[in-house]
Amino acid sequence: MGASFGGNGTISGAASNMVIIGMIESNFNRKIKFFDFMKIGMKIAILGLLLSSLYLYILIKI
């Protein structure tokens, strides 16, 4: 679960993030900065971590 912070939270965390950023920059002529991506990416990573932790807690509790 902890790997999702790097994979979803930053541009350099996963190759797919870099590919998508490159496609956005070339097709839409828009630059996405590292911290702009991180503002959204870390929220998604934390939400995923919380949901998966809750799922595991419920799974083990039963």
BELFENCOR-V904349 format. One record per helix or strand of 2 or more residues. SS is the DSSP state (hx for helix, st for strand). FROM is the first residue (numbers start at 1). LEN is the number of residues. If there is no record, write none. Layout:
# BELFENCOR-V904349
ss: [SS | SS]
from: [FROM | FROM]
len: [LEN | LEN]
This chain:
# BELFENCOR-V904349
ss: [hx | hx | hx | hx]
from: [3 | 11 | 15 | 34]
len: [7 | 3 | 14 | 28]
